[in-house]
Amino acid sequence: MAKQEGQLVKPTAATTRQGEVIPLAGGKVMTVQEFDAWLREANEAKAEPDVDPYMRILRQVLSATTPDEVLTPIEAIQARNLVGHALICQGFTLNESEYDVGSPMYAALHCVYIGLLPPQELELLNIKEPSPPLVQQPGQPQVEAGDEIVVTCGHKKVITQVVTLERLNAWPRNVVFVQRGRSKISGSPMLTLLKWGSEPANETG
């Protein structure tokens, strides 16, 4: 495992996968296998179970006071369906992937859905092809502004970002998924997180 002065070397926000090597800060590199091990280590070191979005969903259901609240769904949505949509991320959990290819882990982000960003902000963030409104996407849950959702993403750049934000105690955080290029290996669009608008107050200090 790549270490520096006894500490785990973490990928920077600019981390990109190039073949079997991931470049790090200071000119160092980490193999894909080392990166996967780092993800597992980060998950094991995550000592705050309260950020698990699924546990929050269960608590919300259990705390419901009316039948309508009990039956109000909180859906999981794939990040690729929310490009250009404003979210307030309140935490996440890492989960083992069931697929044989790609990252061995994926992040489940616990978010408040805000909505598709206005044209001027999409232009500011250079988001040329945002995902359509959810109501126009077949099979997607019909959520409204203020609804709580779970967003799943297996992109290593995004996983690195949310793990780092967790270590910085940076929740809640205004985030938006954007597409930046395509994978040299699979050819699929690559996602990253950017900030939108003004940050919400962080009550945890």
Backbone bond lengths (Angstrom), bond angles and torsions (degrees), N, CA, C in turn:
res aa  C-N    CA-C-N  psi(-1)  N-CA   C-N-CA  omega(-1)  CA-C   N-CA-C  phi
1 M - - - 1.466 - - 1.511 109.47 -
2 A 1.305 119.19 132.81 1.454 121.71 -178.77 1.515 110.60 -67.99
3 K 1.358 116.18 126.28 1.456 120.32 -179.80 1.518 109.19 -133.89
4 Q 1.321 117.17 159.49 1.449 122.58 178.83 1.517 107.01 -141.89
5 E 1.367 116.43 116.07 1.454 121.82 -177.92 1.522 111.14 52.73
6 G 1.348 115.16 41.94 1.455 120.11 175.44 1.505 114.74 80.65
7 Q 1.338 118.43 1.59 1.458 122.16 -177.78 1.517 110.70 -113.65
8 L 1.305 115.99 147.94 1.457 120.85 176.85 1.520 109.99 -65.76
9 V 1.313 116.86 129.76 1.464 121.55 177.93 1.509 108.17 -79.32
10 K 1.319 117.87 121.60 1.456 121.77 -177.12 1.522 109.89 -99.64
11 P 1.324 118.44 140.39 1.470 120.85 174.30 1.517 110.64 -61.79
12 T 1.328 116.78 145.96 1.446 120.71 177.76 1.517 109.86 -81.98
13 A 1.345 116.20 174.94 1.468 120.87 178.90 1.521 111.25 -64.55
14 A 1.328 116.52 -17.34 1.466 120.32 -178.06 1.526 112.16 -94.35
15 T 1.335 116.06 10.65 1.467 119.95 -176.83 1.530 111.60 -56.91
16 T 1.318 116.35 131.79 1.457 121.48 173.01 1.510 108.39 -136.50
17 R 1.323 117.18 150.60 1.461 121.23 179.34 1.512 109.29 -89.59
18 Q 1.329 116.49 125.60 1.448 122.11 177.80 1.523 107.17 -126.79
19 G 1.324 116.52 100.02 1.449 120.12 -176.57 1.515 110.19 64.71
20 E 1.335 116.40 -122.73 1.452 120.68 -178.52 1.519 111.96 -105.74
21 V 1.328 118.59 13.37 1.462 121.82 -177.75 1.517 110.01 -128.16
22 I 1.329 116.48 138.58 1.462 122.32 177.54 1.525 107.64 -112.54
23 P 1.345 119.25 120.86 1.470 121.04 -179.97 1.525 111.05 -72.69
24 L 1.330 116.75 141.10 1.454 122.67 178.43 1.522 109.58 -117.80
25 A 1.323 115.45 177.86 1.459 120.02 176.98 1.526 109.95 -64.58
26 G 1.332 116.34 153.24 1.453 120.62 175.82 1.513 114.40 73.41
27 G 1.346 117.42 17.37 1.442 120.34 178.24 1.513 114.83 79.11
28 K 1.325 117.95 4.44 1.458 121.12 179.61 1.528 109.87 -82.87
29 V 1.323 115.95 165.27 1.455 120.72 179.63 1.522 109.33 -133.71
30 M 1.327 115.83 160.11 1.456 122.79 176.64 1.522 107.05 -137.28
31 T 1.310 116.49 133.70 1.458 118.88 177.14 1.520 109.42 -71.77
32 V 1.332 115.51 161.73 1.456 119.77 178.79 1.528 110.17 -60.38
33 Q 1.338 116.97 -38.35 1.460 120.14 178.58 1.523 111.16 -63.10
34 E 1.336 117.23 -39.84 1.460 120.93 178.06 1.519 110.86 -67.23
35 F 1.342 115.93 -36.76 1.459 119.51 177.78 1.520 110.48 -63.37
36 D 1.343 116.79 -43.84 1.458 120.26 178.94 1.522 110.66 -62.02
37 A 1.332 117.02 -39.21 1.462 120.71 177.56 1.525 110.44 -65.57
38 W 1.344 116.20 -37.29 1.466 120.40 177.93 1.520 110.84 -63.07
39 L 1.339 116.90 -39.76 1.456 120.30 178.52 1.526 110.64 -61.72
40 R 1.334 116.08 -44.41 1.462 119.39 -179.72 1.529 110.62 -64.65
41 E 1.340 116.01 -39.41 1.462 119.90 179.21 1.523 110.59 -65.12
42 A 1.341 115.85 -41.01 1.465 119.78 178.21 1.517 110.77 -63.27
43 N 1.324 116.60 -38.11 1.458 120.64 179.97 1.522 110.96 -67.44
44 E 1.345 116.55 -41.54 1.453 120.37 179.67 1.521 111.71 -67.90
45 A 1.337 115.95 -31.39 1.463 119.95 -178.72 1.517 112.84 -81.68
46 K 1.299 117.09 -8.16 1.463 122.37 -178.34 1.521 108.59 -72.98
47 A 1.307 117.14 101.02 1.465 120.88 -169.36 1.518 113.26 -99.75
48 E 1.339 117.76 14.81 1.458 119.90 -176.82 1.519 109.28 -120.07
49 P 1.345 118.36 88.08 1.456 120.40 -176.37 1.514 113.74 -65.30
50 D 1.324 118.11 -14.27 1.459 120.45 -177.56 1.518 112.56 -65.63
51 V 1.353 117.87 -16.43 1.456 118.93 -179.29 1.529 111.33 -83.82
52 D 1.338 118.31 -2.03 1.456 121.45 179.04 1.522 109.28 -66.34
53 P 1.338 118.55 113.73 1.461 119.70 -176.00 1.517 112.89 -64.19
54 Y 1.335 117.76 -31.82 1.456 119.04 -178.27 1.529 111.03 -69.46
55 M 1.339 117.36 -35.48 1.455 119.75 175.95 1.523 110.29 -66.40
56 R 1.326 116.33 -35.64 1.472 118.79 177.04 1.521 110.93 -65.55
57 I 1.343 115.55 -38.69 1.462 119.17 177.50 1.524 110.19 -61.09
58 L 1.341 116.85 -45.90 1.465 120.43 179.51 1.527 110.68 -61.05
59 R 1.324 116.04 -42.44 1.477 118.79 179.49 1.521 110.85 -64.35
60 Q 1.342 116.49 -38.16 1.459 119.43 179.53 1.521 110.82 -63.50
61 V 1.355 116.34 -42.32 1.458 120.05 179.22 1.527 110.19 -64.89
62 L 1.335 116.56 -44.22 1.463 120.53 -178.00 1.527 112.34 -66.26
63 S 1.334 116.68 -26.12 1.459 120.09 -179.18 1.525 112.91 -90.73
64 A 1.332 117.14 1.87 1.465 120.73 -179.45 1.524 110.23 -62.73
65 T 1.322 115.44 144.82 1.469 120.86 -179.01 1.518 112.60 -113.74
66 T 1.339 117.16 -5.63 1.462 120.33 178.70 1.524 109.00 -134.69
67 P 1.343 118.16 155.75 1.472 120.36 176.40 1.520 113.04 -57.78
68 D 1.339 117.16 -37.14 1.462 119.75 179.72 1.523 111.19 -61.91
69 E 1.331 117.70 -39.49 1.455 120.79 179.48 1.525 110.79 -66.12
70 V 1.332 116.78 -37.87 1.462 120.80 178.78 1.523 110.92 -62.17
71 L 1.334 117.09 -37.27 1.453 122.22 -173.79 1.520 113.59 -94.41
72 T 1.331 117.38 5.56 1.459 120.63 177.44 1.521 108.96 -79.66
73 P 1.338 118.81 116.61 1.464 120.47 -174.44 1.519 113.15 -76.65
74 I 1.323 115.18 146.28 1.461 121.75 168.28 1.516 105.61 -117.77
75 E 1.322 117.01 108.63 1.454 121.64 -168.80 1.535 112.07 -97.77
76 A 1.322 115.24 154.66 1.463 121.58 171.56 1.520 108.36 -94.14
77 I 1.319 116.19 130.89 1.465 122.50 -177.23 1.520 108.03 -125.94
78 Q 1.310 117.37 137.42 1.454 120.89 177.72 1.524 109.87 -73.92
79 A 1.319 115.15 141.89 1.464 120.74 -175.49 1.519 112.39 -58.16
80 R 1.330 117.70 -34.11 1.469 120.46 -177.23 1.523 112.03 -63.32
81 N 1.339 117.03 -19.31 1.464 121.06 178.09 1.524 112.87 -89.37
82 L 1.335 116.64 3.32 1.466 120.47 -176.60 1.529 112.30 -126.59
83 V 1.316 117.85 21.38 1.468 120.46 177.30 1.533 109.14 -61.43
84 G 1.321 116.27 124.49 1.459 120.75 179.56 1.517 114.41 85.43
85 H 1.335 117.70 3.67 1.462 121.33 179.05 1.530 109.54 -98.22
86 A 1.313 116.45 130.87 1.460 121.39 -178.37 1.525 111.18 -74.20
87 L 1.331 115.71 132.11 1.454 122.64 178.90 1.518 109.38 -132.30
88 I 1.323 116.50 153.03 1.453 121.56 167.25 1.517 106.32 -113.31
89 C 1.325 116.11 107.93 1.461 120.76 -177.39 1.526 109.28 -85.84
90 Q 1.319 116.02 130.61 1.462 121.65 -176.55 1.526 112.78 -110.86
91 G 1.328 117.23 -2.38 1.456 120.89 -179.14 1.518 109.96 154.62
92 F 1.311 116.41 -176.72 1.465 119.95 -177.23 1.518 109.30 -162.36
93 T 1.325 114.70 169.87 1.456 121.51 168.78 1.514 108.24 -137.92
94 L 1.323 116.69 149.59 1.455 121.89 174.88 1.520 108.79 -95.69
95 N 1.324 115.68 137.87 1.457 121.05 -178.62 1.519 110.23 -130.25
96 E 1.337 116.59 150.03 1.456 121.39 176.06 1.528 109.54 -69.28
97 S 1.331 116.30 131.72 1.456 120.98 177.95 1.523 109.84 -77.12
98 E 1.324 116.17 145.81 1.462 121.40 177.51 1.523 112.12 -92.15
99 Y 1.341 116.70 -0.92 1.462 119.68 -177.71 1.519 110.72 -93.62
100 D 1.324 116.19 153.00 1.456 121.85 -177.99 1.523 112.20 -85.17
101 V 1.330 117.47 -15.37 1.456 121.00 -178.65 1.520 108.81 -117.99
102 G 1.363 115.08 161.17 1.453 119.33 179.12 1.520 112.12 81.98
103 S 1.317 116.16 -162.77 1.452 121.37 -177.67 1.523 110.94 -66.05
104 P 1.358 117.60 142.72 1.462 119.89 177.49 1.521 112.20 -76.43
105 M 1.322 117.13 -8.65 1.456 122.00 -178.78 1.528 109.53 -128.22
106 Y 1.315 115.49 155.82 1.463 119.67 169.05 1.518 108.20 -138.35
107 A 1.310 115.39 155.19 1.466 121.29 -178.88 1.522 109.76 -100.18
108 A 1.324 115.70 137.03 1.463 121.86 172.07 1.525 106.47 -110.25
109 L 1.321 115.93 108.26 1.466 121.72 -176.14 1.521 109.93 -90.76
110 H 1.320 116.22 129.44 1.461 121.61 176.46 1.522 107.53 -90.99
111 C 1.326 116.74 112.63 1.467 121.03 -170.69 1.527 112.08 -130.75
112 V 1.313 113.95 157.88 1.459 122.09 165.60 1.524 106.60 -101.95
113 Y 1.315 116.36 126.25 1.459 120.89 -178.32 1.525 110.00 -81.34
114 I 1.328 116.15 132.41 1.467 121.12 179.54 1.523 111.15 -107.68
115 G 1.325 116.96 -47.12 1.455 120.08 178.50 1.516 112.22 138.83
116 L 1.310 116.08 174.58 1.464 121.57 178.87 1.527 108.89 -64.19
117 L 1.335 115.97 132.42 1.459 120.34 179.87 1.530 110.61 -63.43
118 P 1.323 118.39 148.58 1.469 120.95 177.19 1.524 110.42 -67.18
119 P 1.342 116.72 157.40 1.476 120.88 -175.85 1.517 114.12 -52.64
120 Q 1.337 118.08 -39.75 1.460 119.60 -176.91 1.529 111.94 -66.10
121 E 1.333 116.62 -34.45 1.467 118.89 179.26 1.525 110.74 -78.44
122 L 1.325 117.36 -34.17 1.465 119.99 174.23 1.525 109.93 -60.06
123 E 1.330 116.39 -41.66 1.460 120.33 178.81 1.515 110.94 -66.87
124 L 1.328 117.23 -40.69 1.463 121.67 179.89 1.525 111.39 -60.81
125 L 1.338 116.54 -37.28 1.460 121.68 -179.18 1.526 112.53 -90.82
126 N 1.330 116.39 4.25 1.465 122.45 179.06 1.529 111.59 58.10
127 I 1.333 115.43 43.55 1.459 121.34 175.68 1.521 107.19 -98.68
128 K 1.325 116.25 100.04 1.454 120.79 -172.69 1.531 112.85 -85.38
129 E 1.334 116.94 -29.74 1.460 120.45 -177.48 1.531 109.88 -130.38
130 P 1.328 117.29 76.92 1.471 119.61 178.57 1.526 111.06 -69.68
131 S 1.316 115.69 155.15 1.466 119.78 174.30 1.524 108.91 -65.47
132 P 1.326 118.51 143.88 1.469 120.53 178.61 1.531 110.43 -62.19
133 P 1.317 117.56 163.10 1.468 119.54 172.12 1.527 110.22 -52.45
134 L 1.317 116.86 144.74 1.459 120.42 -175.91 1.525 112.29 -57.12
135 V 1.333 117.29 -32.62 1.454 120.76 -179.36 1.523 111.23 -63.33
136 Q 1.343 116.81 -22.32 1.460 121.23 179.68 1.525 113.06 -94.87
137 Q 1.338 117.56 0.07 1.453 121.41 179.76 1.529 109.85 -102.93
138 P 1.327 118.17 113.25 1.469 120.55 -178.50 1.522 112.23 -57.49
139 G 1.322 115.62 135.22 1.455 120.94 175.65 1.506 115.10 83.60
140 Q 1.343 117.85 -3.01 1.456 120.23 -179.67 1.527 110.70 -89.96
141 P 1.341 117.54 148.39 1.465 120.45 178.54 1.523 110.60 -64.67
142 Q 1.299 116.52 147.23 1.459 121.28 -179.39 1.528 108.64 -94.28
143 V 1.315 114.93 88.31 1.462 120.59 -178.37 1.519 109.72 -100.10
144 E 1.311 114.96 156.78 1.453 121.60 179.45 1.522 109.20 -120.59
145 A 1.319 116.07 166.43 1.456 120.89 178.61 1.529 109.93 -57.17
146 G 1.322 115.34 129.93 1.464 121.08 -179.69 1.518 113.42 99.23
147 D 1.358 117.30 -11.90 1.462 120.33 178.86 1.526 110.45 -74.30
148 E 1.328 115.97 146.65 1.460 120.97 175.33 1.527 109.50 -88.30
149 I 1.328 115.76 134.54 1.458 121.34 -179.86 1.521 109.22 -136.38
150 V 1.327 115.52 162.47 1.459 122.28 171.64 1.521 107.03 -111.58
151 V 1.327 116.55 127.50 1.463 121.85 -179.26 1.523 108.38 -113.21
152 T 1.330 117.28 123.13 1.460 121.28 -178.73 1.518 111.02 -100.92
153 C 1.337 115.88 140.38 1.466 120.49 -179.03 1.523 109.05 -154.45
154 G 1.344 116.38 131.06 1.452 121.48 178.73 1.513 113.69 -107.10
155 H 1.335 118.22 6.22 1.454 120.82 -179.23 1.526 109.98 -70.20
156 K 1.321 116.35 129.88 1.466 120.66 -173.35 1.528 112.22 -64.64
157 K 1.324 117.33 -33.62 1.470 119.55 177.30 1.528 109.92 -61.45
158 V 1.323 116.43 -45.56 1.468 120.22 -179.43 1.522 110.78 -65.85
159 I 1.344 116.95 -42.64 1.461 119.88 179.18 1.528 110.14 -60.17
160 T 1.335 116.85 -43.44 1.458 120.83 178.31 1.529 110.96 -60.72
161 Q 1.321 116.78 -41.32 1.462 120.65 -179.70 1.524 111.90 -63.00
162 V 1.343 117.42 -47.20 1.464 118.72 -175.44 1.527 111.21 -71.65
163 V 1.346 117.37 -33.69 1.470 119.52 175.56 1.521 109.95 -62.96
164 T 1.340 116.97 -42.08 1.462 121.02 179.47 1.524 111.31 -67.19
165 L 1.333 117.60 -41.34 1.464 120.71 177.17 1.528 111.01 -61.61
166 E 1.337 116.42 -37.31 1.461 120.50 177.23 1.522 110.73 -61.98
167 R 1.324 116.11 -43.82 1.464 119.97 -179.76 1.525 111.74 -66.78
168 L 1.328 116.59 -26.79 1.465 121.32 177.66 1.529 112.39 -87.61
169 N 1.346 116.45 1.33 1.467 121.53 -177.85 1.526 110.18 52.73
170 A 1.340 115.56 49.98 1.469 121.81 -169.46 1.516 113.99 -101.43
171 W 1.322 118.36 20.96 1.466 120.64 178.97 1.525 109.86 -96.98
172 P 1.346 116.55 148.24 1.472 129.08 -5.40 1.519 111.37 -74.46
173 R 1.325 116.39 163.14 1.456 121.99 -176.09 1.513 110.26 -146.02
174 N 1.325 116.20 132.47 1.467 121.20 174.68 1.525 109.06 -73.69
175 V 1.325 118.39 118.84 1.461 120.66 -178.34 1.520 110.24 -133.77
176 V 1.320 114.67 156.24 1.459 121.66 174.51 1.524 107.44 -144.28
177 F 1.326 116.63 135.83 1.462 121.13 175.97 1.523 109.29 -79.23
178 V 1.331 116.03 134.31 1.459 121.23 176.33 1.523 108.57 -131.18
179 Q 1.308 116.06 153.15 1.459 121.44 177.49 1.511 108.77 -97.33
180 R 1.334 114.93 129.05 1.453 120.81 179.00 1.527 109.35 -131.25
181 G 1.311 116.61 91.92 1.454 121.45 176.77 1.521 112.92 76.98
182 R 1.334 114.76 -169.80 1.456 121.52 -179.62 1.520 110.21 -131.84
183 S 1.311 115.31 152.41 1.460 121.36 179.16 1.524 109.94 -63.52
184 K 1.340 116.46 134.68 1.458 120.51 177.42 1.528 111.18 -72.19
185 I 1.323 116.13 -17.29 1.455 120.16 -176.60 1.526 111.48 -93.34
186 S 1.350 116.20 -52.80 1.469 119.76 -176.15 1.523 113.35 -98.92
187 G 1.330 116.78 -19.90 1.456 120.60 -177.16 1.513 113.98 80.75
188 S 1.335 117.42 1.28 1.463 120.93 -179.24 1.523 110.92 -80.90
189 P 1.336 118.18 153.58 1.464 120.90 179.13 1.527 111.20 -59.42
190 M 1.331 116.20 141.49 1.455 122.27 178.32 1.524 108.87 -101.73
191 L 1.325 116.46 136.49 1.457 121.78 -177.68 1.524 111.15 -109.74
192 T 1.318 114.68 150.91 1.452 122.16 171.71 1.512 108.10 -144.04
193 L 1.332 116.86 167.47 1.460 121.76 178.12 1.518 110.15 -105.53
194 L 1.326 116.02 137.71 1.458 122.26 172.47 1.524 108.63 -125.89
195 K 1.318 114.84 167.14 1.462 121.75 177.89 1.521 109.87 -91.57
196 W 1.333 116.38 142.95 1.463 120.40 173.34 1.524 108.99 -124.47
197 G 1.308 116.90 147.85 1.461 122.59 172.54 1.514 114.26 56.08
198 S 1.334 115.33 -152.10 1.457 122.88 179.61 1.518 109.19 -96.42
199 E 1.334 116.24 141.06 1.448 120.25 -177.78 1.525 111.43 -71.20
200 P 1.353 117.68 143.20 1.460 120.00 172.94 1.509 110.85 -69.50
201 A 1.315 116.87 158.75 1.449 120.94 178.55 1.522 109.57 -64.79
202 N 1.341 116.06 134.27 1.453 121.23 178.71 1.519 108.66 -96.97
203 E 1.334 116.18 102.40 1.453 120.33 -173.84 1.521 112.35 -68.74
204 T 1.359 116.47 -16.17 1.455 118.84 -178.77 1.516 111.51 -83.69
205 G 1.355 115.69 -2.71 1.464 119.55 176.59 1.499 112.36 89.26
